[in-house]
Amino acid sequence: MLNAIGYARVSTKKQGDNGISRDAQVATIRQLAKDKGLRIRKIYREARTAQGEENGTQRPEFDAAVAQALKHDWPIIVDTMTRFTRTPEIHSRP
C-alpha cells in the first residue's frame, strides 16, 4: 500500500475552534485515500488563510506537510484545492 499525507485547512481561528469543517475535510481525505488504495501517514491540520501575504509564508502545518511529502515522494490529499492554495496552477504537477 502506498503512503500519503493529508492536509485540512480552515481559513479562520473561529472555524478551527469549531472543528466541524476540518472534521469533514478529514473524513473526505480518509475516504479519498481509501478509494485510491493509499495509507494516510499523517494529516496536518491548520486554521490559517491561504490568501494574500500569508499564502505559503505563515502556514507551518502546510510547510510541514509539503516537506514530508517531498522527503518521501508521497502525494498530499486535500478535500479541495482551495484548502491547499488559492492558486492551484502554481502547485500542480503535470
DSSP file (Angstrom, degrees, kcal/mol; ACC not computed):
  #  RESIDUE AA STRUCTURE BP1 BP2  ACC     N-H-->O    O-->H-N    N-H-->O    O-->H-N    TCO  KAPPA ALPHA  PHI   PSI    X-CA   Y-CA   Z-CA
    1    1 A M              0   0    0      0, 0.0    37,-0.2     0, 0.0     2,-0.1   0.000 360.0 360.0 360.0 133.7    0.0    0.0    0.0
    2    2 A L  E     -a   38   0A   0     35,-0.8    37,-3.3     1,-0.1     2,-0.2  -0.476 360.0-124.6 -80.1 152.3    1.3    3.4   -0.9
    3    3 A N  E     +a   39   0A   0     35,-0.2     2,-0.3    -2,-0.1    37,-0.2  -0.585  28.1 177.5 -96.1 158.4    1.6    6.2    1.6
    4    4 A A  E     -a   40   0A   0     35,-2.0    37,-3.0    -2,-0.2    38,-0.7  -0.963  23.8-127.0-151.6 165.1    0.1    9.7    1.5
    5    5 A I  E     -ab  42  76A   0     70,-2.8    72,-3.3    -2,-0.3     2,-0.3  -0.901  20.1-147.6-112.3 143.7   -0.1   12.9    3.6
    6    6 A G  E     -ab  43  77A   0     36,-2.8    38,-3.0    -2,-0.4     2,-0.4  -0.870   9.6-167.9-109.1 149.3   -3.4   14.6    4.3
    7    7 A Y  E     -a   44   0A   0     70,-2.0    72,-0.5    -2,-0.3     2,-0.4  -0.954   5.3-179.4-139.9 119.6   -3.9   18.4    4.7
    8    8 A A  E     +a   45   0A   0     36,-2.9    38,-2.0    -2,-0.4     2,-0.4  -0.973  10.0 176.8-119.8 129.1   -7.0   20.0    6.2
    9    9 A R  E     -a   46   0A   0     -2,-0.4     2,-0.3    36,-0.2    38,-0.2  -0.993  16.4-169.7-136.8 138.7   -7.3   23.8    6.4
   10   10 A V  E     -a   47   0A   0     36,-2.2    38,-1.5    -2,-0.4     6,-0.0  -0.864  27.4-128.4-116.5 160.3   -9.9   26.3    7.5
   11   11 A S  S    S+     0   0    0     -2,-0.3     2,-0.3    36,-0.2    38,-0.1   0.719  81.9  39.1 -85.6 -22.0   -9.5   30.0    6.9
   12   12 A T  S  > S-     0   0    0     36,-0.2     4,-2.1     1,-0.1     5,-0.1  -0.906  73.4-122.8-131.7 156.9  -10.1   31.4   10.4
   13   13 A K  H  > S+     0   0    0     -2,-0.3     4,-3.0     1,-0.2     5,-0.2   0.870 113.6  58.5 -62.2 -36.6   -9.4   30.5   14.0
   14   14 A K  H  > S+     0   0    0      1,-0.2     4,-1.9     2,-0.2    -1,-0.2   0.932 107.5  45.6 -59.8 -45.5  -13.1   30.5   14.7
   15   15 A Q  H  > S+     0   0    0      1,-0.2     4,-2.3     2,-0.2     7,-0.3   0.896 113.6  50.9 -62.5 -38.9  -13.7   27.8   12.1
   16   16 A G  H  < S+     0   0    0     -4,-2.1    -2,-0.2     1,-0.2    -1,-0.2   0.886 108.5  50.4 -66.6 -39.3  -10.7   25.9   13.5
   17   17 A D  H  < S+     0   0    0     -4,-3.0    -1,-0.2     1,-0.2    -2,-0.2   0.861 110.8  50.3 -65.9 -35.4  -12.0   26.1   17.1
   18   18 A N  H  < S-     0   0    0     -4,-1.9    -2,-0.2    -5,-0.2    -1,-0.2   0.914  87.0-165.6 -69.5 -43.7  -15.4   24.8   15.9
   19   19 A G     X  +     0   0    0     -4,-2.3     4,-2.8    -5,-0.2     5,-0.2   0.234  52.6 111.1  82.7 -14.6  -13.7   21.9   14.1
   20   20 A I  H  > S+     0   0    0      1,-0.2     4,-2.2     2,-0.2     5,-0.2   0.942  79.3  44.0 -62.5 -49.7  -16.7   20.9   12.0
   21   21 A S  H  > S+     0   0    0     -6,-0.3     4,-2.1     1,-0.2    -1,-0.2   0.918 116.7  46.6 -62.4 -44.1  -15.3   22.0    8.6
   22   22 A R  H  > S+     0   0    0     -7,-0.3     4,-2.6     1,-0.2    -1,-0.2   0.893 109.8  54.0 -66.8 -38.8  -11.9   20.5    9.3
   23   23 A D  H  X S+     0   0    0     -4,-2.8     4,-2.1     1,-0.2    -1,-0.2   0.901 108.8  49.3 -60.9 -40.7  -13.5   17.3   10.6
   24   24 A A  H  X S+     0   0    0     -4,-2.2     4,-2.1    -5,-0.2    -1,-0.2   0.894 110.2  51.2 -65.5 -39.6  -15.5   17.0    7.3
   25   25 A Q  H  X S+     0   0    0     -4,-2.1     4,-2.9     2,-0.2    -2,-0.2   0.921 108.7  51.0 -62.3 -43.6  -12.3   17.6    5.3
   26   26 A V  H  X S+     0   0    0     -4,-2.6     4,-2.7     1,-0.2    -2,-0.2   0.900 108.9  51.3 -61.8 -40.7  -10.5   14.8    7.3
   27   27 A A  H  X S+     0   0    0     -4,-2.1     4,-2.1     2,-0.2    -1,-0.2   0.917 112.0  46.7 -62.1 -42.5  -13.4   12.4    6.6
   28   28 A T  H  X S+     0   0    0     -4,-2.1     4,-2.9     2,-0.2    -2,-0.2   0.916 111.5  51.3 -64.8 -43.6  -13.2   13.2    2.9
   29   29 A I  H  X S+     0   0    0     -4,-2.9     4,-2.4     1,-0.2    -2,-0.2   0.924 110.5  48.8 -59.7 -45.7   -9.4   12.9    2.9
   30   30 A R  H  X S+     0   0    0     -4,-2.7     4,-2.3     1,-0.2    -1,-0.2   0.899 112.9  47.6 -62.2 -40.6   -9.6    9.4    4.5
   31   31 A Q  H  X S+     0   0    0     -4,-2.1     4,-2.8     2,-0.2    -2,-0.2   0.916 110.9  50.6 -68.2 -42.6  -12.3    8.3    2.0
   32   32 A L  H  X S+     0   0    0     -4,-2.9     4,-1.6     2,-0.2    -2,-0.2   0.915 111.5  48.9 -60.4 -42.5  -10.3    9.5   -1.0
   33   33 A A  H  X>S+     0   0    0     -4,-2.4     5,-3.2    -5,-0.2     4,-0.6   0.933 111.6  48.7 -62.6 -45.6   -7.2    7.7    0.3
   34   34 A K  H ><5S+     0   0    0     -4,-2.3     3,-1.2     1,-0.2    -2,-0.2   0.925 109.7  52.3 -59.6 -45.6   -9.2    4.5    0.8
   35   35 A D  H 3<5S+     0   0    0     -4,-2.8    -1,-0.2     1,-0.3    -2,-0.2   0.810 114.3  43.1 -61.1 -30.8  -10.7    4.8   -2.7
   36   36 A K  H 3<5S-     0   0    0     -4,-1.6    -1,-0.3    -3,-0.2    -2,-0.2   0.401 115.4-112.5 -96.8   1.1   -7.2    5.1   -4.2
   37   37 A G  T <<5 +     0   0    0     -3,-1.2   -35,-0.8    -4,-0.6     2,-0.3   0.829  68.9 143.4  72.1  31.5   -5.6    2.4   -2.0
   38   38 A L  E   < -a    2   0A   0     -5,-3.2     2,-0.6    -6,-0.2    -1,-0.2  -0.782  46.2-139.0-105.5 148.6   -3.4    4.9   -0.1
   39   39 A R  E     -a    3   0A   0    -37,-3.3   -35,-2.0    -2,-0.3     2,-0.5  -0.930  19.3-133.4-105.4 123.0   -2.5    4.8    3.6
   40   40 A I  E     -a    4   0A   0     -2,-0.6   -35,-0.2   -37,-0.2     3,-0.1  -0.641  20.8-175.7 -76.2 120.5   -2.5    8.2    5.3
   41   41 A R  E     -     0   0A   0    -37,-3.0     2,-0.3    -2,-0.5   -36,-0.2   0.833  69.7  -9.8 -84.6 -35.8    0.7    8.5    7.3
   42   42 A K  E     -a    5   0A   0    -38,-0.7   -36,-2.8     2,-0.0     2,-0.6  -0.959  55.5-144.9-161.2 144.0   -0.3   11.9    8.8
   43   43 A I  E     -a    6   0A   0     -2,-0.3     2,-0.4   -38,-0.2   -36,-0.2  -0.967  18.2-152.2-112.9 119.9   -3.0   14.5    8.5
   44   44 A Y  E     -a    7   0A   0    -38,-3.0   -36,-2.9    -2,-0.6     2,-0.4  -0.749  12.1-161.9 -89.6 135.6   -1.8   18.0    9.0
   45   45 A R  E     +a    8   0A   0     -2,-0.4     2,-0.3   -38,-0.2   -36,-0.2  -0.948  12.9 171.1-123.8 140.6   -4.5   20.4   10.3
   46   46 A E  E     -a    9   0A   0    -38,-2.0   -36,-2.2    -2,-0.4     2,-0.4  -0.997  31.6-153.4-150.2 149.7   -4.4   24.2   10.2
   47   47 A A  E     +a   10   0A   0     -2,-0.3     2,-0.3   -38,-0.2   -36,-0.2  -0.765  57.9 113.5-122.0  82.5   -6.5   27.3   10.8
   48   48 A R        -     0   0    0    -38,-1.5   -36,-0.2    -2,-0.4     2,-0.1  -0.986  65.0-106.4-148.7 151.6   -4.9   29.9    8.5
   49   49 A T        -     0   0    0     -2,-0.3     9,-0.2   -38,-0.1   -38,-0.1  -0.433  12.0-154.4 -76.4 155.8   -5.9   31.8    5.4
   50   50 A A        +     0   0    0      5,-0.1    36,-0.6    -2,-0.1     2,-0.3   0.164  66.9  94.4-111.3  14.2   -4.4   30.9    2.0
   51   51 A Q  S >  S-     0   0    0     34,-0.1     3,-0.8    35,-0.1     4,-0.3  -0.698  80.3 -11.1-105.8 158.4   -4.9   34.4    0.6
   52   52 A G  G >  S-     0   0    0     -2,-0.3     3,-1.4     1,-0.2     0, 0.0  -0.136 120.5 -13.1  63.0-147.1   -2.6   37.4    0.4
   53   53 A E  G 3  S+     0   0    0      1,-0.3    -1,-0.2     3,-0.1     4,-0.2   0.776 130.1  61.8 -63.8 -28.9    0.7   37.7    2.3
   54   54 A E  G X> S+     0   0    0     -3,-0.8     4,-1.7     3,-0.1     3,-1.2   0.678  72.7 115.9 -73.5 -14.9    0.1   34.7    4.5
   55   55 A N  T <4 S-     0   0    0     -3,-1.4    -5,-0.1    -4,-0.3    30,-0.1  -0.380 100.2 -17.9 -61.5 107.6   -0.2   32.3    1.5
   56   56 A G  T 34 S+     0   0    0     -2,-0.6    -1,-0.3     1,-0.1    -2,-0.1   0.383 129.7  75.3  81.1  -4.8    2.8   29.9    2.0
   57   57 A T  T <4 S+     0   0    0     -3,-1.2    -2,-0.2    -4,-0.2    -3,-0.1   0.650 101.2  30.0-113.0 -19.5    4.7   32.1    4.4
   58   58 A Q  S  < S+     0   0    0     -4,-1.7    -9,-0.1    -9,-0.2    -4,-0.1  -0.149  90.3  98.5-132.7  39.9    2.7   31.7    7.7
   59   59 A R     >  +     0   0    0      1,-0.1     4,-2.5   -11,-0.1     5,-0.2  -0.742  41.0 175.1-126.3  82.9    1.3   28.2    7.4
   60   60 A P  H  > S+     0   0    0      0, 0.0     4,-2.3     0, 0.0     5,-0.1   0.842  80.7  50.9 -61.4 -35.1    3.6   26.0    9.4
   61   61 A E  H  > S+     0   0    0      2,-0.2     4,-2.5     1,-0.2     5,-0.2   0.881 110.2  50.5 -70.6 -36.6    1.4   22.9    9.0
   62   62 A F  H  > S+     0   0    0      2,-0.2     4,-2.6     1,-0.2     5,-0.2   0.944 111.4  48.4 -60.7 -48.7    1.3   23.4    5.3
   63   63 A D  H  X S+     0   0    0     -4,-2.5     4,-2.5     1,-0.2    -2,-0.2   0.904 112.4  48.5 -59.7 -42.3    5.1   23.8    5.2
   64   64 A A  H  X S+     0   0    0     -4,-2.3     4,-2.5     2,-0.2    -1,-0.2   0.900 111.2  50.2 -65.7 -41.0    5.5   20.6    7.3
   65   65 A A  H  X S+     0   0    0     -4,-2.5     4,-2.6     2,-0.2    -2,-0.2   0.929 112.9  45.8 -63.1 -45.3    3.1   18.6    5.0
   66   66 A V  H  X S+     0   0    0     -4,-2.6     4,-2.8     2,-0.2     5,-0.2   0.920 112.6  50.5 -64.7 -43.6    4.9   19.7    1.9
   67   67 A A  H  X S+     0   0    0     -4,-2.5     4,-2.5    -5,-0.2    -2,-0.2   0.922 112.9  46.3 -60.9 -44.2    8.3   18.9    3.4
   68   68 A Q  H  X S+     0   0    0     -4,-2.5     4,-1.9     2,-0.2     6,-0.2   0.918 113.2  49.3 -64.3 -44.1    7.2   15.5    4.5
   69   69 A A  H  X>S+     0   0    0     -4,-2.6     5,-1.9    -5,-0.2     4,-1.3   0.915 114.4  44.8 -62.5 -43.6    5.6   14.8    1.1
   70   70 A L  H  <5S+     0   0    0     -4,-2.8    -2,-0.2     3,-0.2    -1,-0.2   0.898 109.9  55.6 -68.0 -40.1    8.7   15.9   -0.8
   71   71 A K  H  <5S+     0   0    0     -4,-2.5    -1,-0.2    -5,-0.2    -2,-0.2   0.889 123.8  24.6 -58.4 -40.9   11.1   14.0    1.5
   72   72 A H  H  <5S-     0   0    0     -4,-1.9    -1,-0.2    -5,-0.2    -2,-0.2   0.444 104.2-119.5-106.2  -2.2    9.2   10.7    0.9
   73   73 A D  T  <5 +     0   0    0     -4,-1.3    -3,-0.2     1,-0.2    -4,-0.1   0.918  61.4 152.3  59.2  45.5    7.7   11.4   -2.5
   74   74 A W      < -     0   0    0     -5,-1.9    -1,-0.2    -6,-0.2   -70,-0.2  -0.821  45.6-115.4-103.0 143.9    4.2   10.9   -1.1
   75   75 A P        -     0   0    0      0, 0.0   -70,-2.8     0, 0.0     2,-0.5  -0.397  21.6-130.0 -72.2 156.2    1.1   12.7   -2.5
   76   76 A I  E     -b    5   0A   0    -72,-0.2     2,-0.5    -2,-0.1   -70,-0.2  -0.940  18.8-153.9-106.2 128.9   -0.8   15.2   -0.5
   77   77 A I  E     +b    6   0A   0    -72,-3.3   -70,-2.0    -2,-0.5     2,-0.3  -0.898  17.3 174.9-106.1 130.2   -4.5   14.6   -0.3
   78   78 A V        -     0   0    0     -2,-0.5     3,-0.1   -72,-0.2   -70,-0.1  -0.899  40.4-121.9-128.0 159.1   -6.9   17.6    0.3
   79   79 A D  S    S-     0   0    0    -72,-0.5     2,-0.3    -2,-0.3    -1,-0.1   0.955  97.4  -9.5 -63.7 -51.4  -10.6   17.9    0.3
   80   80 A T  S >> S-     0   0    0     -3,-0.1     3,-1.9     1,-0.0     4,-0.6  -0.967  72.7-109.7-142.5 156.9  -10.5   20.6   -2.4
   81   81 A M  H >> S+     0   0    0     -2,-0.3     4,-2.7     1,-0.3     3,-0.8   0.785 114.2  67.5 -59.7 -27.0   -7.6   22.5   -4.0
   82   82 A T  H 34 S+     0   0    0      1,-0.3    -1,-0.3     2,-0.2   -32,-0.1   0.712  94.6  57.9 -68.7 -16.6   -8.8   25.7   -2.3
   83   83 A R  H <4 S+     0   0    0     -3,-1.9    -1,-0.3     1,-0.1    -2,-0.2   0.766 112.2  41.0 -77.7 -25.8   -7.8   24.1    1.1
   84   84 A F  H << S-     0   0    0     -3,-0.8     2,-0.3    -4,-0.6    -2,-0.2   0.906 133.2 -27.0 -85.7 -48.8   -4.2   23.7   -0.3
   85   85 A T     <  -     0   0    0     -4,-2.7    -1,-0.4   -30,-0.1   -34,-0.1  -0.983  43.3-125.6-161.8 159.3   -3.8   27.0   -2.0
   86   86 A R  S    S+     0   0    0    -36,-0.6    -4,-0.1    -2,-0.3   -35,-0.1   0.528 109.3  52.0 -87.9  -7.1   -5.8   29.8   -3.7
   87   87 A T    >>  +     0   0    0     -6,-0.1     3,-1.7     1,-0.1     4,-0.7  -0.662  65.1 171.0-127.0  75.6   -3.6   29.4   -6.8
   88   88 A P  H 3> S+     0   0    0      0, 0.0     4,-1.2     0, 0.0     3,-0.5   0.770  71.0  67.9 -61.4 -27.6   -3.7   25.7   -7.7
   89   89 A E  H 34 S+     0   0    0      1,-0.2    -2,-0.0     2,-0.2     3,-0.0   0.785  96.0  57.1 -64.4 -23.8   -1.9   26.1  -11.0
   90   90 A I  H <4 S+     0   0    0     -3,-1.7    -1,-0.2     1,-0.2     0, 0.0   0.865 114.9  34.7 -71.9 -36.5    1.3   27.0   -9.1
   91   91 A H  H  < S+     0   0    0     -4,-0.7     2,-0.2    -3,-0.5    -2,-0.2   0.443  91.0 109.3-102.3  -1.8    1.4   23.8   -7.1
   92   92 A S     <  -     0   0    0     -4,-1.2    -3,-0.0     2,-0.0     0, 0.0  -0.548  58.3-141.4 -80.2 139.6    0.1   21.3   -9.6
   93   93 A R              0   0    0     -2,-0.2    -2,-0.1     1,-0.1    -1,-0.0  -0.763 360.0 360.0 -92.7 145.6    2.4   18.7  -11.1
   94   94 A P              0   0    0      0, 0.0    -1,-0.1     0, 0.0    -2,-0.0   0.510 360.0 360.0 -66.4 360.0    1.9   17.8  -14.7
